[in-house]
Amino acid sequence: MATPILVAWSGGKDSALTLAALGADPALRVVGLLTMTGAEDGRISIHGIPRAVLEAQAAAAGLPVIAAPLPANPANGTYEAVLAAALDGARARWPGLCHIAFGDLFLADVRAYRERVLAPLGWQPVFPIWGRDTADLAQEFIARGFRAVLTCADTTQVPAAFAGRAYDAALLADLPPGADPCGERGEFHTCVHAGPVFAAPLPLTVGARHRRDGRFEMAEVALTAG
């Protein structure tokens, strides 16, 4: 019998690649997407993806969303309490569930933090794309038919104009020297709207940009009406 597992879903490309990797493993069965959202606006934390787009992603993937609402700028203790409550809810829904997958790539401190927080809760983190060469992974994402747009650009690392652009070969070619092709150091964040993990592409549109916290250039995304 396949082992049930959650995916820590950010709405971005690394989450989608993680979901694809799990789907290719017959020993695992993804049961849901756990997403950290803003307590006030329902958007996916950091990425700024609206709740309606999150729900459309989940529907296209054929999976339910377990939303974990966070206040703005939460302390670690608050984040951990919200995460623990969401995991408790998931386990009540799927008894015996104790695995959750993350799309982390190479930041050892982030991985160690997840392992440290989850162990006392009786959860086992899984890292399906850990250690992959990020330049190769970026090319693979595009070659496999995934499509995404940048919803957030850290203007201290990449140009503000990157927000709202498609994540494609042209964008990768325009990255500043030293920027990670997968944005693993927070250079940018994405919203996936098509790819092999979805039954059909999302009708996504990109709207206006605005600056958050004086540093992060955000691009609004929404579902096309009609």
Secondary structure as GFF3:
##gff-version 3
##sequence-region A 1 226
A	DSSP	beta_strand	3	8	.	.	.	ID=ss1
A	DSSP	alpha_helix	13	23	.	.	.	ID=ss2
A	DSSP	beta_strand	28	38	.	.	.	ID=ss3
A	DSSP	alpha_helix	51	61	.	.	.	ID=ss4
A	DSSP	beta_strand	65	70	.	.	.	ID=ss5
A	DSSP	alpha_helix	76	93	.	.	.	ID=ss6
A	DSSP	beta_strand	99	101	.	.	.	ID=ss7
A	DSSP	alpha_helix	108	118	.	.	.	ID=ss8
A	DSSP	three_ten_helix	119	121	.	.	.	ID=ss9
A	DSSP	beta_strand	124	126	.	.	.	ID=ss10
A	DSSP	alpha_helix	134	143	.	.	.	ID=ss11
A	DSSP	beta_strand	147	154	.	.	.	ID=ss12
A	DSSP	three_ten_helix	160	162	.	.	.	ID=ss13
A	DSSP	alpha_helix	169	174	.	.	.	ID=ss14
A	DSSP	beta_strand	188	194	.	.	.	ID=ss15
A	DSSP	beta_strand	204	212	.	.	.	ID=ss16
A	DSSP	beta_strand	216	223	.	.	.	ID=ss17
###
